[in-house]
Amino acid sequence: MKKISLNIESNPDTVNLADECIKALCFLTTLPPVEINGVRQAVKEALNNVIIHSYQGQYNCLIDLIVSFQDDHLVISIKDSGIGMDPKLLEMDRSAVVDIDPSNIDQIPNGGWGLYLIKELMDNISYHTEAGIHTLEMKKFF
Protein backbone atom coordinates (compact mmCIF):
# COMPACT_ATOMS: atom_id res chain seq x y z
CA MET A 1 0.00 0.00 0.00
CA LYS A 2 1.21 3.48 -0.88
CA LYS A 3 -0.05 6.51 1.00
CA ILE A 4 0.33 10.27 0.80
CA SER A 5 -0.88 12.83 3.33
CA LEU A 6 -1.56 16.51 2.84
CA ASN A 7 -2.23 18.96 5.64
CA ILE A 8 -4.22 21.90 4.35
CA GLU A 9 -5.88 24.93 5.87
CA SER A 10 -9.64 25.38 5.91
CA ASN A 11 -9.59 27.96 3.17
CA PRO A 12 -11.37 27.78 -0.21
CA ASP A 13 -8.05 28.54 -1.96
CA THR A 14 -6.53 25.36 -0.55
CA VAL A 15 -9.43 23.33 -1.97
CA ASN A 16 -8.18 24.18 -5.46
CA LEU A 17 -4.63 23.19 -4.51
CA ALA A 18 -5.87 19.90 -3.04
CA ASP A 19 -7.87 19.31 -6.23
CA GLU A 20 -4.72 19.58 -8.34
CA CYS A 21 -2.99 17.07 -6.06
CA ILE A 22 -5.92 14.63 -6.27
CA LYS A 23 -5.98 14.99 -10.04
CA ALA A 24 -2.27 14.14 -10.30
CA LEU A 25 -2.60 11.20 -7.91
CA CYS A 26 -5.60 9.80 -9.78
CA PHE A 27 -3.58 9.77 -13.00
CA LEU A 28 -1.38 7.16 -11.31
CA THR A 29 -4.38 4.79 -11.34
CA THR A 30 -6.28 3.08 -14.14
CA LEU A 31 -9.36 5.23 -13.55
CA PRO A 32 -10.77 6.70 -16.78
CA PRO A 33 -10.87 10.52 -17.02
CA VAL A 34 -14.60 10.72 -16.29
CA GLU A 35 -14.10 8.77 -13.05
CA ILE A 36 -11.11 10.93 -12.12
CA ASN A 37 -13.32 14.00 -12.50
CA GLY A 38 -15.88 12.37 -10.22
CA VAL A 39 -13.27 11.68 -7.54
CA ARG A 40 -12.06 15.26 -7.79
CA GLN A 41 -15.60 16.61 -7.41
CA ALA A 42 -16.28 14.36 -4.41
CA VAL A 43 -13.10 15.53 -2.67
CA LYS A 44 -13.92 19.19 -3.35
CA GLU A 45 -17.43 18.71 -1.97
CA ALA A 46 -16.08 17.00 1.14
CA LEU A 47 -13.45 19.68 1.77
CA ASN A 48 -15.99 22.46 1.29
CA ASN A 49 -18.33 20.71 3.73
CA VAL A 50 -15.57 20.66 6.35
CA ILE A 51 -14.84 24.35 5.83
CA ILE A 52 -18.48 25.46 5.80
CA HIS A 53 -20.05 23.11 8.32
CA SER A 54 -17.45 21.58 10.60
CA TYR A 55 -15.28 24.68 10.92
CA GLN A 56 -18.24 27.04 10.37
CA GLY A 57 -16.39 29.09 7.79
CA GLN A 58 -13.30 29.63 9.94
CA TYR A 59 -10.13 29.82 7.91
CA ASN A 60 -6.74 28.44 8.92
CA CYS A 61 -8.05 25.36 10.73
CA LEU A 62 -6.33 22.07 9.92
CA ILE A 63 -7.71 19.49 7.49
CA ASP A 64 -5.82 16.26 6.83
CA LEU A 65 -6.26 14.73 3.39
CA ILE A 66 -4.89 11.19 3.09
CA VAL A 67 -4.84 9.20 -0.14
CA SER A 68 -4.06 5.47 0.06
CA PHE A 69 -3.49 3.33 -2.99
CA GLN A 70 -4.80 -0.21 -2.59
CA ASP A 71 -4.55 -3.01 -5.18
CA ASP A 72 -7.90 -2.23 -6.79
CA HIS A 73 -9.07 1.04 -5.28
CA LEU A 74 -8.22 4.42 -3.79
CA VAL A 75 -9.09 5.34 -0.23
CA ILE A 76 -9.37 9.05 0.42
CA SER A 77 -9.75 10.14 4.04
CA ILE A 78 -10.56 13.66 5.14
CA LYS A 79 -10.00 14.43 8.81
CA ASP A 80 -10.89 17.50 10.83
CA SER A 81 -11.35 18.53 14.46
CA GLY A 82 -14.30 20.88 13.98
CA ILE A 83 -17.92 20.32 14.95
CA GLY A 84 -18.35 17.22 12.82
CA MET A 85 -21.59 16.00 11.34
CA ASP A 86 -24.43 13.75 12.29
CA PRO A 87 -23.66 10.36 10.70
CA LYS A 88 -27.37 10.00 9.93
CA LEU A 89 -26.87 12.57 7.18
CA LEU A 90 -25.18 9.83 5.15
CA GLU A 91 -28.49 7.97 5.17
CA MET A 92 -30.41 10.83 3.50
CA ASP A 93 -31.84 9.72 0.19
CA ARG A 94 -31.98 12.41 -2.46
CA SER A 95 -32.63 9.96 -5.31
CA ALA A 96 -36.33 10.74 -5.26
CA VAL A 97 -35.67 14.37 -6.19
CA VAL A 98 -32.98 13.86 -8.82
CA ASP A 99 -35.58 13.83 -11.58
CA ILE A 100 -36.68 17.41 -11.00
CA ASP A 101 -38.44 19.94 -13.14
CA PRO A 102 -35.85 22.67 -13.86
CA SER A 103 -38.63 25.22 -14.32
CA ASN A 104 -39.65 24.76 -10.66
CA ILE A 105 -36.53 25.24 -8.55
CA ASP A 106 -38.68 25.75 -5.45
CA GLN A 107 -39.21 21.98 -5.30
CA ILE A 108 -35.48 21.36 -4.74
CA PRO A 109 -34.70 20.97 -1.03
CA ASN A 110 -31.93 23.13 0.39
CA GLY A 111 -28.78 21.53 1.75
CA GLY A 112 -27.48 18.01 1.69
CA TRP A 113 -26.50 17.96 -1.98
CA GLY A 114 -22.76 17.77 -1.29
CA LEU A 115 -23.14 14.47 0.51
CA TYR A 116 -25.51 13.22 -2.17
CA LEU A 117 -22.92 13.97 -4.85
CA ILE A 118 -20.17 12.31 -2.84
CA LYS A 119 -22.30 9.19 -2.44
CA GLU A 120 -23.09 9.13 -6.16
CA LEU A 121 -19.51 9.72 -7.32
CA MET A 122 -17.69 7.38 -4.95
CA ASP A 123 -18.17 3.64 -4.50
CA ASN A 124 -18.25 3.61 -0.71
CA ILE A 125 -18.24 6.24 2.02
CA SER A 126 -18.13 6.04 5.79
CA TYR A 127 -17.85 8.51 8.64
CA HIS A 128 -16.70 8.21 12.21
CA THR A 129 -15.41 10.28 15.09
CA GLU A 130 -12.69 9.22 17.49
CA ALA A 131 -11.01 11.38 20.14
CA GLY A 132 -12.47 14.55 18.61
CA ILE A 133 -11.20 13.78 15.10
CA HIS A 134 -13.90 13.38 12.44
CA THR A 135 -13.05 11.20 9.45
CA LEU A 136 -14.88 10.89 6.16
CA GLU A 137 -13.52 7.92 4.21
CA MET A 138 -14.30 7.57 0.52
CA LYS A 139 -13.40 4.61 -1.71
CA LYS A 140 -13.21 4.45 -5.47
CA PHE A 141 -12.57 1.14 -7.22
CA PHE A 142 -10.55 0.94 -10.45
Buried (B, 14 or more C-beta within 10 A) or exposed (E): EEEEEBEBBBBEEBBEEBBEBBBEBBEEBEBEEEBBBBBBBBBBBBBBBBBEBBBEEEEEBEBBBBBBBEEEBBBBBBBBBBEBBEEEBBEBEBEEEEEEEEEEEEEEEEEEBBBBBBBEBBEEBEBEEEEEEBBBBBBBEE
